[in-house]
Amino acid sequence: MAKNKKMKKYDVLIVGGGMVGASLACALAAKTSLSIGVIEAKKLPQKTKAGDLSQHFNPSYDERSTALSLGSCRYLDTIGLWQSLQQHVEKIHHIHVSEQGKFGVTRLEKEEEGVEFLGAVVENAWLGVVLGAAMAAHSSISLHSPALLESLHPGDEGYHVCIEENGQSEKIQCGLLVVADGANSTCCKMLSIAQTQEDYDQTALVTNLTPKNPHQNIAYERFTRTGPMALLPLRDERLALVLTLPTEELEHYQAMSDSEFMHAVDQAIGGRCGGFSKVGKRVSYPLRLIRAEQQIIPGCVVIGNAAHSLHPIAGQGFNLSLRDVAILTEEIMDATDKKTALGNFSVLQRYIERRDLDQRATIQFSDKLQKLFTANVPGLGIARSAGLTVFDSWPTGKRALARQAMGLMAGVSTF
């Protein structure tokens, strides 16, 4: 294999150019003059093509989606992404929380919160187009893709990394290494950063459906016999479904015909959508709570799913990671102003101290909520239903729940 002896240097090197890594790269490029490198195993756009970004986006009925809290939408606006993103998002005006077979309901309304919308839903493919174009457009971001990580080790300042790109080994030096390569992080393995895992013995079945009635920008969180279910509004009068199932029931649901499956979803949601006329491809993934035992070591920080991978019950995963991005960017900006080395442990310690409460609270909220609504304890179902009813008529509680859903309780100054 040919060798490239010249060593590239970046202030920040991000391993992983997915949603979280790309968001951090765009945030740093928008708010600092630092040099940023991004390593991604998949092909990323190397330059921005002229014209409307929509020409590079082919909406697919089978595309997976992400729920963005209001706080996340506001932050994406501050780093210059929201104007493009909102061309293909559907805004959430109402959130309806209920339990199958029980009387309790809690409703959150944008009018009650005095906001234009509570959140938004974006197809991952469109989010990828916007993030990819933004990274390619920033002169301070250098993309290495497709590229594979070969080795890494700490240096005098930051890290030395070796990658394989275009059939060549390339050496890179960085002041700060950011690990954002997902739940099965190669970087974490190389750095001997252990991850704790809790298997929920559940599987998420994901697809899109067309309801017979207009969705009216309502997001449903429904606690069903099999587990939590979310139905989120999409463009073109579609709904994104995330259905939680005991793993042993997945095969049964995958074997259903389209009409049988749509009928099962209609029953689970209590007929609120008037039935369904079309369903896309059903895909699934196992549900685990994954946490890195260390998120910071000298010269290196772990973010995104590599740091914490959550149950999808409240749609908090990407929103939590985006708050990590916001605070890490603030700490990097502060270190730059003070001419402190970006990988200095004191810089990373301040970051993790600011993120600890929000991370723990969000992880516990998602974890305990799904356990509360899947526990089969006599009398608990009635208590849950009564609790939802009380919550719906308790302004202080509803306000707190709404702010949690909108991502406005995190202590992030830019949210």
Stockholm file with secondary structure:
# STOCKHOLM 1.0

chainA/1-415         MAKNKKMKKYDVLIVGGGMVGASLACALAAKTSLSIGVIEAKKLPQKTKAGDLSQHFNPSYDERSTALSLGSCRYLDTIGLWQSLQQHVEKIHHIHVSEQGKFGVTRLEKEEEGVEFLGAVVENAWLGVVLGAAMAAHSSISLHSPALLESLHPGDEGYHVCIEENGQSEKIQCGLLVVADGANSTCCKMLSIAQTQEDYDQTALVTNLTPKNPHQNIAYERFTRTGPMALLPLRDERLALVLTLPTEELEHYQAMSDSEFMHAVDQAIGGRCGGFSKVGKRVSYPLRLIRAEQQIIPGCVVIGNAAHSLHPIAGQGFNLSLRDVAILTEEIMDATDKKTALGNFSVLQRYIERRDLDQRATIQFSDKLQKLFTANVPGLGIARSAGLTVFDSWPTGKRALARQAMGLMAGVSTF
#=GR chainA/1-415 SS CEEEEEEEEEEEEEECCSHHHHHHHHHHHHHCCCCEEEECSSCCCSSCCSSCGGGGCCCCTTCCEEEEEHHHHHHHHHTTCHHHHGGGEEEECEEEEEETTSCCEEEEEHHHHTSSCSEEEEEHHHHHHHHHHHHHHCTTEEEECSEEEEEEEECSSSEEEEEEETTEEEEEEEEEEEECSCTTCHHHHHTTCCEEEEEEEEEEEEEEEEESSCCTTEEEEEECSSSEEEEEEETTTEEEEEEEEEGGGHHHHHHSCHHHHHHHHHHHTTTTTCCEEEECCCEEEEEEEEEESCSEETTEEECGGGTEECCGGGSCHHHHHHHHHHHHHHHHHHHHHTTCCTTCHHHHHHHHHHHHHHHHHHHHHHHHHHHHHHCCCTTHHHHHHHHHHHHHTCHHHHHHHHHHHTTCSSCCTTC
#=GC SS_cons         CEEEEEEEEEEEEEECCSHHHHHHHHHHHHHCCCCEEEECSSCCCSSCCSSCGGGGCCCCTTCCEEEEEHHHHHHHHHTTCHHHHGGGEEEECEEEEEETTSCCEEEEEHHHHTSSCSEEEEEHHHHHHHHHHHHHHCTTEEEECSEEEEEEEECSSSEEEEEEETTEEEEEEEEEEEECSCTTCHHHHHTTCCEEEEEEEEEEEEEEEEESSCCTTEEEEEECSSSEEEEEEETTTEEEEEEEEEGGGHHHHHHSCHHHHHHHHHHHTTTTTCCEEEECCCEEEEEEEEEESCSEETTEEECGGGTEECCGGGSCHHHHHHHHHHHHHHHHHHHHHTTCCTTCHHHHHHHHHHHHHHHHHHHHHHHHHHHHHHCCCTTHHHHHHHHHHHHHTCHHHHHHHHHHHTTCSSCCTTC
//
